Amino acid sequence: MPKYKIQLKQGKRTIVAHGEFKSVQSVLNHYNRISTMKVSEISKIEYEDTTTPPVDDFNYRSQFKGIIKNDENRISKQVIFNNIKSNINEQDIYNSCISNMEIDNHMIDSMSCSLFKK
């Protein structure tokens, strides 16, 4: 059975639940029947690593912020990445964004306003 991450909201409170359900409709049916909270988001978990995470040695830059753009359609999006390897620079991040990301199904042409936070 597929695994889902479900975001539920009521008032100012937001919680995230996880579960195995038959379908997205089954998730909605379940929470609409048993809970007063509103289902605001359902994500199918495509990948889950259950191995032990690495020890935090603080050998990284804590955050990178930048704006990726598609020049033809004049659309842009802010990206934020955490715990950047210390040997990675802005060009490496830009190349990875071009290879692995899109903005509204359009390729990335450029990146601007990049900032590393220590």
C-alpha positions in Angstrom: 0.0 0.0 0.0 1.3 3.5 -0.8 2.5 5.7 2.1 1.2 9.2 2.4 2.1 12.4 4.3 -1.1 14.2 5.3 -1.2 17.8 6.5 -4.2 18.7 8.7 -5.3 22.1 9.8 -7.7 23.6 12.3 -7.5 27.2 13.5 -3.9 28.1 14.0 -2.8 24.5 14.5 -1.2 22.4 11.8 -0.1 18.8 12.2 1.5 16.3 9.8 0.4 12.7 9.9 1.8 9.7 8.1 0.0 6.5 7.1 -0.5 3.8 4.6 -3.7 4.1 2.6 -5.3 2.5 -0.4 -5.5 5.8 -2.3 -5.7 9.6 -1.9 -9.5 9.3 -1.8 -9.1 6.8 1.1 -7.1 9.3 3.0 -9.8 11.9 2.5 -12.6 9.5 3.4 -10.7 8.5 6.6 -9.9 11.9 7.9 -13.3 13.4 6.9 -15.0 10.7 8.9 -12.9 10.7 12.1 -11.5 14.2 12.5 -12.6 17.8 12.8 -9.4 18.9 11.2 -9.3 19.8 7.5 -7.0 17.9 5.2 -5.0 20.7 3.5 -2.4 18.6 1.7 -1.7 15.0 0.8 1.7 13.9 -0.5 2.6 10.4 -1.7 5.9 9.3 -0.3 8.0 8.1 -3.2 11.2 7.6 -1.2 11.9 7.0 2.4 15.3 6.3 4.0 15.1 4.6 7.3 18.8 4.2 8.0 20.5 6.2 10.7 21.3 9.8 9.7 24.9 11.0 9.8 26.3 12.5 13.0 26.2 16.3 13.0 29.8 17.5 12.7 28.8 21.1 11.8 31.1 20.9 8.7 28.7 22.7 6.4 27.2 26.1 5.5 23.8 26.3 7.2 21.8 27.7 4.3 21.8 28.8 0.7 19.2 31.2 -0.8 18.9 32.1 -4.4 16.4 32.9 -7.2 16.2 30.6 -10.2 14.7 32.0 -13.4 13.3 31.1 -16.8 14.1 34.1 -18.9 11.8 33.3 -21.9 8.6 33.2 -19.8 9.9 35.7 -17.2 9.1 33.4 -14.2 11.2 33.0 -11.1 11.2 31.1 -7.9 13.1 31.4 -4.6 15.0 28.3 -3.6 16.4 27.5 -0.1 18.8 24.7 0.6 20.0 23.7 4.0 23.3 22.1 5.2 25.4 22.8 2.1 28.6 20.8 1.9 31.6 23.1 2.6 33.2 22.2 -0.8 30.2 23.2 -2.8 30.0 26.7 -4.4 27.4 28.8 -6.1 28.2 27.4 -9.6 27.8 23.8 -8.3 24.4 24.6 -6.9 23.4 26.4 -10.2 24.5 23.4 -12.3 22.6 21.0 -10.1 19.4 23.2 -10.3 19.7 23.3 -14.1 20.1 19.5 -14.2 17.5 18.6 -11.7 14.8 21.3 -11.3 12.2 23.1 -13.3 9.9 26.1 -12.8 6.3 25.4 -13.8 7.6 22.8 -16.4 10.1 25.2 -17.9 13.8 24.9 -17.8 16.0 27.1 -15.6 18.1 29.7 -17.5 19.7 31.6 -14.7 20.2 32.1 -11.0 20.6 35.4 -9.2 20.7 36.9 -5.7 22.6 34.0 -4.2 23.4 34.1 -0.5 25.3 31.6 1.7 24.7 31.7 5.4 27.3 30.2 7.7 
